[in-house]
Amino acid sequence: MSLTRRGLLTLLAASGLAGRLHAAERAAPVGAGQPFSRDWLLAEAERLAQAPFVPAPEVPQGWRDLTYDQYRAIWFNPQRGLWTGGDEPFKADFFHPGLYFPRPVEVSVVEDGTARPVPFDIDLFDRTDQFPDLPVDETMGWSGLRLRAEMERAGIFTEFAVFQGASYFRAIAAGQTYGLSARGLAIDTGEASGEEFPSFTRFWLERPAPGSTSMRLHALLDGPSVAGAYSFDVTPGIAAEGAPGAPTLIAVEAALFPRRPLPHVGLGALTSMFLFDETNRARFDDFRSAVHDSEGLLIWNGAGELLWRPLANPAVLQVSSFLDRAPKGFGLMQRARGVDDYGDLEAHYHERPSLWIEPQGDWGEGAVTLVEIPADKEIYDNIVAYWRPAQPMEPGARHAFSYTMAWGGEPPRPRDVAPVVRTRIGKSYDKSRPYSVIAIDFAEHPGFQGAPEAVTIRLSATQGTVSGGVLQPNPGTGGWRLAFKFDPGEAELSELRALVTRAGAPVTEVWLYRWTA
């Protein structure tokens, strides 16, 4: 069906019909208006937080009981999306509720300070004969929305961002495939008491002016413990002729109003999947070389260091906290970009985006927190990363924060140090030895050249011993490899650290890894 719809879009664009069809005959209808502003949204979030949480009603049972195949048998007709047929540089489509999305969200369009709701209309959807006849009542609404822009070809509007499910959203740059997701807020992730998932319950889309390169939308967050007001300025990463496309940028401005003290919140929360790569390849009988949406956590800390932590798929849940003050940036990276890095011709893991978070203003003291959850299949998101403030968020006050997100490739290098290309961990040729060999491949860097006695290898382990650090050129990567032995002894867990310096100055990123038995 996707090919048929794309073919129709191409035909309309080529023939000029898309511009001549009247927008009111094709676009989703809108209702009566009411004033809207960010100040109103802040006041609404604060008002909600002063009362107990009331969840939205669920849609009819038949929608909630849809099977996966039935859910996919109905889809929004992009010819009925917002601003279709107009000269706005962005289009918006909607998702129906049901299955994993039992509670609907409201969507409104904002123009000249007035918000008008977009009511649910099943006639905006196409479907196959496999979709059952279901009731549509006053509880119905959308489950989310997607944004489209001319990402790669003029006149062809393709999807680049989706907001759907709790406070989840995701984006891609031109030529990429969806991978990791972001969340508006994480609460109590990894806690024994269980995690809370507040939701974006209402959205407001500002009508984009012709020629604008960014689109602004707003969301109201609500959940048992907190309400919040979010604004997003979204700039799609459009392909540049003869050059890699720019990242898709999302600037986030948020204000939270807790209903109770929140000692464990996650700002700039990211969710991804890591199953295996060369660090734990022996655990998986799989024809592919690696399977992951993200392979490492990159941190630019307040001290100016660049830290690289390869992701792990542990045997038991583990949480790592990288204490910091005023972090400059962090994110989950997908560095392996070759098809043969994965050996998978279907999933296109090499086209999954990296996501970089850059805080705006001083986020104070806290920790970049990494949660790694055991997983045996690639269908499970088992990685979460976020900033956890040191101080709890207390009720009765507004807690404001903002940050920018770059969905695409690596962020600009804030320090001139060699990045980690790959990490390999496993036994040596003599399997009877108790130690593992750890090989860290770095990209080429001028600091590796010159007098070898000026280069210092710094290795450490909190438990066990490290030895035999050898630095040598790697003709396979064009960079350098640092290899060393790690003997855990009786340890069940050890924090490993490696760094190459020249005359006291760092040549490489700081490599970190949590080894577990």
N, C-alpha and C positions, 0 to 999 in steps of 0.2 A: 504494500500500500504506500510506503514512503516514496518509492520510485514513481508511482503514479502521481502523487501529489507534487513532487518536485518537477515532474514533467509538465504538469499543468501550470505551475508557477513560471517555468521557463517559457512556455508557449505564450502566456499572457504578457510577460515582460517583452518578449520579442515582437509581438503583434501590436503592442500599445494598448490592448484592451484594458489592462490593469488600471491605467490612468483614466480611462474614459468611463468605467463602470462607477455608478454613483455610490459613494462610501456608505450612505445610509441604508442602501439596499443590501449591503454585504456585511457590515460590521456588527458586532454584538451591541444590543440596545443598552441604553443607560437610563437611570431613573431620575427622580427629582433631586435637586441639589441642596447643599447646606454649606456654610462657610467652613474652610479648612485652612490651617496654618500649622507650622511646627510648634508654635506656642500652644495651640489648641491640643495638639497631640501630646505634648508634655503634660498639660493639665489633665488630659484624659487618663494617661498612665498613672499619674499621681492619685487621681480619684479612685481608680480601680484598686490600687494598693491599699487604700484605707478601708476597704471592705473585704470580706472573705471571698476566696476564689470561687467562681461559678463557671464550670465548664460549659462549652457550647453543646446544644443537643445533638445527638447522633442522627445521621441520615437513616432512612427506612432500612429495615432488616435485610431486605432483598439486596440492596446495594452492598451492605456489609458482608453478605454471604457470597459475593462474587468469587469465582475461582480465578486463578491467575490468567488462564486463557480467556475467560469471559471478560475480565477487566481490560485485556488488550484488544478485545473485539469491538471497542468503541473508542473513537479518537476525535479530537477537536478539528474542525475544518478550518485550516489557516486562512481561507478566503473570507471567513467571518470574524477574524481577529480584530482587535482594536487598531484603528487608523489604516486598515487595509484599503487600498485605492487612493489614499491621500498622499501628500508629499512629505509626511513626517518621516524622519530617518530611522525610526524604530517601529516595530510592530509587536503586539502582545497577544498571546494565545492563552488558553486556560485548560486546566485538567479537571476531569470529573472526579467525584469522591468515590468511596467504596474500598473494599478489600483492606489495604493497609492504612487507609485514610478515612476513618469513620466519622470524623467531625469536620464540617465544612469551614472554610474561611470566606470572609467578605472581601470583595475587591471594588474599589471606586476609582474613577478618573477625575483628576483635578485640573481645572482650567480657570485662569483668572481668579484664583482664590476660592473657587467653588468646587466641592466634591460631589460627584454623582455616582451612585452605586451601579454596578453592572450585575443585574440579576441572573441567576442560573437559568439557562434555556437549553433544554435537551436538543432542540432543533439546530443548535450550532454544531452538533456532532454528527459524524458519519459512523456507520456501524455495519457489521456483517450480520447474517441471519443467525449466528451463534450467540448473539447478545440477547438476553431474555427481556421480556416486557416488564419493566419495573415501575413502581409508583414514583411520582414526583410531587412532593408536598412542600409546605412552608419551611421544613427543616433543610431542604436541599441548598447546596452552595458549591463553590469550587473547592478543589483540594490544593490548588496552587496555580502558578503561572510560569510562562516562559517568555523570554525576550528574543527577538530576531533583529538582525541588521544585515547590511550588505558586507559580509565578512570577506568574501573572496571575489565576487563578481558583481558588477553594477546591475541593479535591477533584481537580483536574487537575494532574498532575505532568509538567512539561515540562523538557526538557533545557536545562542552562545551563553545563555544563563537561564537557570531554573531555580525557582523558590517553591519548595514542596516538602511537606512533612515536618511537624514540630517547628524548630527554628532552623532547619537545614536549608542550605542553598549551595549551588555549585556553578562553575563557569569554566570556559575554555577560551583560548586564543584561536586564531585561524589555523586550520589544519590539524587541530588536536581532537582527542577523544575524551569524553568524560571519565574522570577517575575519582580523586579524593573530593570530599565535600567540606563545607564550613558550617559552623553553627553560630547563631546569634549569641548563645550563652550555654555554658556547661555548668551543671550543679551537681556536686557530690560524686563526680566520676571516680569509679574504683572504690568507693566507700562500701563497707560491709552492709550498711543500712539501705543501700540501693541508690540508683541515680535518678534524678528528676529531669524531665524533659519539658520545659516550658515551650509554648508554641507561639508562632506568629498567627494571630487570629484575624487580623484585618490588614489589608494593604491599600495604599493609595498611590496611583501612578500619575505623575505629572505629565501632561501632554507635551511631547517634545516639539520645540520650534523647528521649522524647516532649516536644514543646514547645521543643526547642533550636533556635536560629537559625543555628548554624554546624555544620559537619561537619569532622572531623579525619581526615586520611589521611596515610600515610607512604610513602616510596619509597626503594629502594636503587638508587643510581647505580653503574654499572660500565662500564669501558671500558679500552682499552689503556694509558692514561696515568694514570687516577685512579679511585678509588672514593669514594662519598659517601653520606651519610645526609640525607634531606630529610623535613621535616614541613610539612604544609599545613593551615591553618585556613581553610575556605572558607565565606563568608557570601554567599548569593545576593542579587542586587539585585532585590528583589521590587517590583512596580509598586505605587505608592501611589495611592489613589483621588483623582482630580482633580489629580494632580501627577506630574511626571516620576519614574520609578523611580530608586531609589538605585543606585549602581554595585555590581557584584559584587566583593567584596573577597577577596583571597587573601593571607594572611600566611604568609611562607616563612621557615623556619629550616633552615639547611643547614650541614653540616660536610664538608669535602673532605680526602681523604687521598691525595696524589699518589704515583704509582709512579716518577715521574721529575720533574726540575725542569720547571715550567710557566711559561715567561716570558710567554705570551700566553693569558690566560684572559678570558672575558667573563662578568661577573656580571649578573643581571637581564636576560638576553639576550632581545631581541624580534626577531621576523621578520615582515616585511610585504611588500606589493606596491605599487609605484608605477610606472605606465606613462606617463601624461601628464596635464597640466592646462594652465592658461594660461601657464605658464613655458616649455613646450616643445611647445605645441599644433601648431606648423607641421610637426613631424616625423611626424605621424600623420594618415593619411587615414581618419577615423573620424567617424561621424555624431554621436557623443556629445561632450559638452563636456569631460569628464574621466573618467579610469579609475584608481582607486587605492583601496586599503584604508586607507592612511594618507597624509597630505599634508605633514606636517612633524614635525620633532624639536623638542620643547620641553625646555629645560633650566633648572632653578633651581640656579644654581651656589653654591659655598661662599661667594662674595662677596655673595650676595643678588641678583644680576642674573637677570632672566628673558630667556633667549635663545630666538629662534625661527629655525630653519633650514628653509626649504622643501626638500622632498625633490627629488632629481634622478634622471633615468634617463640616465646618461652613456654616451658612446660606448665608453669603456674603464672597467674597474673602478677605483673611486676610494675612498680611505679618508680620513676626516676625523677628527681627534682634538681634542677640546675639553678642554685641560688644566685640572685643577681639584684642589682639596683639600676633602675632606668635602662631597661634593655633597649638596644637600638633596632633589633629585628630578630625574627625567628621564622622557621617554616619547614614544611615537609617537602623534600626534593626528590625528583625522579631524574637522576643523572645519566643512567644508561639509555642511550638514544638510538642504538642500532637494533634492527630487527633480530639479528642473530644473538644479541645479548639475552634474548628470551626464548628464541626458537618457536614462537607462537605466531602463526599467520592469521589467527582469527581475532584474538583479544586486543591486539595493537597496544600492548603495554608501553612500547617505545613512544607512543603518541600521547600518553597521559600527562596532564599538566603538573608542574611544581606550583607550590603556593607559598608566597613570602608575605609575612605580616610585618608592617613597620609602624610601631606605635607613634602617635602624635602627642607631643607633650611628655611630661614626666610621669611614668607609671609607678614610680616609687619603688619600694622594696617588695620582693616576692620571688617567684621561681618559675622558669619555664619548666613545665611539667609534661612528662611523657608517660603515657599509660599503654602497656603492651599486654594484650590478652591472647591466651592460647587459641589457635585456630587450626583446623585440619582441612579446610576447604577455602577456596578463593572467593566464595560468595559472601563471606563474613568480613565486615569492617572490624578490625581488631586493633587499630592504632588510633590513639587520641593524643593530641598535643595542644597546649594552651598556656596562657600566662595566669598564674594563681597569685593574687595579691596577698601580702603577708598579713594584712589586717582584715578582719571580717567586715562585710558590708552590713551596716546596721539599719533597721527600719527607721522611718521618720525623717529620712534625708534623701537627697538626690545624689546618685553616684554616676558621674559623667565620665566618659572616655571616648576616644576616637582613634582610628587607625586606618591605614591603607592596605589593600590586598593586591598583589600582583599574581595573576593566574597565567602561567606560561612556562618559560624556561628559568634558568638561574637568574637571580637578581644581579645587578652590577656589583662587581667585587669591591667591597668597602675597604679591604686591605690587600696589599700585593703579596699574597702568599699562595703557595701551590695547593689547589683543591685535591681532596681524595677522589680518585677515579673509581676504585674498587677495593673491597676488603675480602680476603680469602682466609678461612679458618678450617683446619683439619689436621689429621695425623700426617706424619712424615712417611717416607718409604718403609721405615721400620715401625710397624704397628704395635710392637710390643713395648715401645717406649711410653712413659706416662705423660709426656708432654704433647702439646699441640703446636703446630706451626701457624703463626699469624703473619700474613703477607699483606701489606698496605701499599697500594699503587697510587702514587701521586703524579699529577701532571708535571710537565717540564716547567722549570723555573730557573732564572739566572743564579739564584742562591745555591743551587746544587753544583755549579761550576767553580773552578778555581782550586785553591789549595785544599786538599781533603782534610788536613789536620785542623782547619778552621771550622769544620762542620761538626756539630755535636748532636748525638742521638740521645734523646731524653725518654726513658721508658720507666714505667712504674706500675705496680699492682698492689691493691690493698690487701690481698691474700695471695699466697703462692709466690712463685718467683718468675722473673723474666730474665732472659739472657740471650746472648748471641746476636745482638742487633747488627744487621748487615744492610748497608745502603749501596745499591748498584743500579746502573741504567737498565731499563726494561725495554728491549727493542720491540716488544709487542704493542706497547702503548705510546712509545716515544717519550715517556717520562721516566720516573725513578721508582724503585721498589725498596721499601723498608721491611725486612723480614726478621722475625725474632721467635724464640721459643718461650712458651708459657707452660709452667708446671704448677697445677693447682694444689698439689699435695692432697690434704684432706679437706680442702675448702669446698663449700657448696656454692659460693658466690665470690666474685672478685671484680673490682672496678679497675679497668685497664686504661692507661693513658700513654700516648706517644706524641712526640713533637721533634721536629728537626730544626735546629737553629744554626746560624752562622754569625760568629762574633757576638753572640748573645741576642741577636734579632731573629724572630721567627721566619723560617723559610716555608713552612707548611701550616695548614690548618692544624688545630689541636684535635687529634683523633682520640675518641673516647669509646669504650665498649664495656657493657656489663656481661661478664662471662658467668654462666650458670651451669651447674653439673647436669 
